[in-house]
Amino acid sequence: MTIRIETDRLLLRPMEARDADAHIDMLGDPALAAYLTPNKKPESRMDRWRQFASYLGHWQIRGFGFFSVEEKATGEWVGRVGPWMPEGWPGLECGWSIVKAHWGKGYAPEAAIASIRWTFARFPDLPRIISIIDPDNANSQAVARKIGEEKSGEIFEFWEYHLDIWAAERNAWLARFGEL
């Protein structure tokens, strides 16, 4: 099964081995690592490689996972966005990470909305989608608001983090962003 999701400016497709270097480089940026790692610093390249491999494996185990996001106009890889639910996760999450050079272009919310639409279509009984966000990550909180999520008051403890769960109820989300 080939999955391709298109928005006005972006193409979303399942992550592939060819995305490894771009993804590994993105996670080496201290601005992203500040909200994605236990010590708030980039992990070693070896650890970032293993993390990328887990994203490919997630597709194999769950049948869904992060999408690679490309600019349609250039074909440039700009980040990852999509559904993610590893073992022990508090729910099906829509997560996102965009290469810093592409921040401020609206790519994260554009891709997240398309990804959530796909996720709700794929899982018709899914009552809500969540995003797990570091309480200090104002940029991701802004994206969450733009994609119809609200801070739920729930906390997810992961590593040494106390992370906020943002959520959107299916029916409210579909009412705002359109039926499937």
Secondary structure in CASP SS format (residue, H / E / C, confidence):
PFRMAT SS
TARGET T0000
AUTHOR 0000-0000-0000
METHOD secondary structure of the structure
MODEL  1
M C 1.00
T C 1.00
I C 1.00
R C 1.00
I E 1.00
E E 1.00
T C 1.00
D C 1.00
R C 1.00
L E 1.00
L E 1.00
L E 1.00
R E 1.00
P E 1.00
M C 1.00
E C 1.00
A H 1.00
R H 1.00
D H 1.00
A H 1.00
D H 1.00
A H 1.00
H H 1.00
I H 1.00
D H 1.00
M H 1.00
L H 1.00
G C 1.00
D C 1.00
P H 1.00
A H 1.00
L H 1.00
A H 1.00
A H 1.00
Y H 1.00
L H 1.00
T C 1.00
P C 1.00
N C 1.00
K C 1.00
K C 1.00
P C 1.00
E C 1.00
S C 1.00
R H 1.00
M H 1.00
D H 1.00
R H 1.00
W H 1.00
R H 1.00
Q H 1.00
F H 1.00
A H 1.00
S H 1.00
Y H 1.00
L H 1.00
G H 1.00
H H 1.00
W H 1.00
Q H 1.00
I H 1.00
R H 1.00
G C 1.00
F C 1.00
G C 1.00
F C 1.00
F E 1.00
S E 1.00
V E 1.00
E E 1.00
E E 1.00
K C 1.00
A C 1.00
T C 1.00
G C 1.00
E C 1.00
W E 1.00
V E 1.00
G E 1.00
R E 1.00
V E 1.00
G E 1.00
P E 1.00
W E 1.00
M C 1.00
P C 1.00
E C 1.00
G C 1.00
W C 1.00
P C 1.00
G C 1.00
L C 1.00
E E 1.00
C E 1.00
G E 1.00
W E 1.00
S E 1.00
I E 1.00
V C 1.00
K H 1.00
A H 1.00
H H 1.00
W C 1.00
G C 1.00
K C 1.00
G C 1.00
Y H 1.00
A H 1.00
P H 1.00
E H 1.00
A H 1.00
A H 1.00
I H 1.00
A H 1.00
S H 1.00
I H 1.00
R H 1.00
W H 1.00
T H 1.00
F H 1.00
A H 1.00
R H 1.00
F C 1.00
P C 1.00
D C 1.00
L C 1.00
P C 1.00
R E 1.00
I E 1.00
I E 1.00
S E 1.00
I E 1.00
I E 1.00
D C 1.00
P C 1.00
D C 1.00
N C 1.00
A H 1.00
N H 1.00
S H 1.00
Q H 1.00
A H 1.00
V H 1.00
A H 1.00
R H 1.00
K H 1.00
I C 1.00
G C 1.00
E C 1.00
E E 1.00
K E 1.00
S E 1.00
G E 1.00
E E 1.00
I E 1.00
F E 1.00
E E 1.00
F E 1.00
W C 1.00
E C 1.00
Y E 1.00
H E 1.00
L E 1.00
D E 1.00
I E 1.00
W E 1.00
A E 1.00
A E 1.00
E E 1.00
R H 1.00
N H 1.00
A H 1.00
W H 1.00
L H 1.00
A H 1.00
R H 1.00
F H 1.00
G C 1.00
E C 1.00
L C 1.00
END
